[in-house]
């Protein structure tokens, strides 16, 4: 995370990018909580978009982006953070006070910043909200991915014990063999995380040297608790389907390519699961060994 170096006043932003009159708020957003579910959006990559070649670009720090959005009516925002890509384009806190943006939006032109402000302020059931999401996706689509020449973020810690890590690796190898015909790279890093709360897992993929690569598959440590074995397998299949969609087709997110793979391998073809799993008590460490090795 980078901190802002200099604060850019809203008037300065308006002068550089063209100020948009603040929108009148329409009251509370009954579907506002759904924005969290949209924080993991399909991100199809294309080499470039023609419109991006003619739009004037800004180079905003976090404070400057905050001022730009507040000038466009997002007055409830208190903080903006730019994040390195972990396959998440944008997320907004439930109280609309904190916005996380992928770093490509640092250089977003005025119309894209307008769309970000619309995303923050419009009800998620509104057509303006959907148009804003589509505009933000188009901007993302035109950005180049990470490359070997770029500094890579430090690897995040894995909380699995050696025995737990061995079980997860065995499960990955079995699913790769039985559901993907061994087509996925056998050396995809697998990580167990105790920092996830609602998510069961995620995948981080990118480009390096012009090649599509999977940086890691991460799993929620709660999936290792006894009784969660079926959900552990389902989650790993979900993320492995993402790996095939990216490596074989260059497809990000939960679009039709991923859904077709998910159906083929037998996992639920939806972005978020509604199942309930066993959870560890806060502050405790998971030492269970999932009972799946016998089925490998």
Secondary structure, DSSP 8 states (H G I E B T S, - for coil): ----SS---HHHHHHHH---------S--TTGGGGGGGGS------S--GGGGTS------HHHHHHHHHHTT-TT--EEEEE--SS--EEE-TTS-EEEEEGGGGG--HHHHHHHHHHHHS-TTSHHHHHHHHHHHHHHHTS----TTS-----------HHHHHHHHHHHHHHHHHHSTT-S-TT--EEEESS-SS-SEEEEEEEETTEEEEEEEEEEGGGGSTT-HHHHHHHHHHHHHHHHHHHHH---TTSHHHHHHHHHHTS--SSS---------TT-------TTGGG-
